[in-house]
Amino acid sequence: MIRRPPRSTPLYSSAASDVYKRQQQEMIANLTVGDEIISSGGMVCTISKITDDFLTVRANDVQFIIKRDAVSSILPKGTISSI
């Protein structure tokens, strides 16, 4: 059995992690219909409907539903049309 001494410092900074979580929650709370987003799976799509926990999004001619938490970033307006 290998015994390791306890860590004196955490593996990550909890303050930085808290700031990131708060920014992510604010971004998700401020989503509106028509926003262009990137999902956590890398899909680039436009929001067409918003409910409490889910978003109906459109990518090309396909509509699908994702969880609000699956949004990784919001793109500037017109990004999808310029791709």
N, C-alpha and C positions, 0 to 999 in steps of 0.2 A: 504494500500500500504506500502511495506517495502522499506525503503531507506537505502542504504548501502553507506558508505564512499568510495571514489575512491581508487583504489589500488595504493600504492606508488611504488611497485616493480612488474615487470611482473611475470606471472605464470611460465615462463620458461626463460632460458637464451638464448637470441637471438644469442650470439656469439657461443655457443655450437651448436645451431641448424644450424647456417650457416656453421660450420665446417663439420657437418654430411652431409648436403646437398651437399657440394662441394665434399666430399669423394664419395658419392653415384653417383654423376654425372661423376666423373672421372672413377669409376668402370664401369659404363654403357658405357662410351665412349671407353673404352679399351677392350670390349668384342671381342672375336675372335671365328671363327668356331672351334668346338671341345672342347670348354670350358664346364666344368661340372658346373651346376648352381643349386641353389634352388630358385624357384619362390616365390612370396609373398603368394601364396596359399599353399606352402609347397611341391610342386612337385619337385622331383629331376630328372633332365634331362640334355641332352647334346645338345648344339647348332649345328644345321646342316645348317642353312642359316641365313644371317643377311641382313636386309634392313634398311632404315632410321629410321623407327619408330617401326618395328616389328621384332621378332625373330621366325624362324621356329625351333622347338625343338623336340627331340625324347626322349620318356620315354618307355622303353621296346620296343614293336613293334608298338607303336602309335606315329604319328607325329601330332603336333598341333602348332598353332600360338599364341604367346603372345606378349604383348607390351614390349618394352625394359625397361620401367619404372617398370615392374612387377618383375624384378630380385632383389632378396634380398641379395644374396651373391654368390660368386664364390668359388667352391670347389677345393681342390688340385686334380691334374690329377690322375686318377686311383681310385678315391673314389667310383664311382658307381660300378666298377667291384669288389670291395672288400666288397660291401654290400651283 
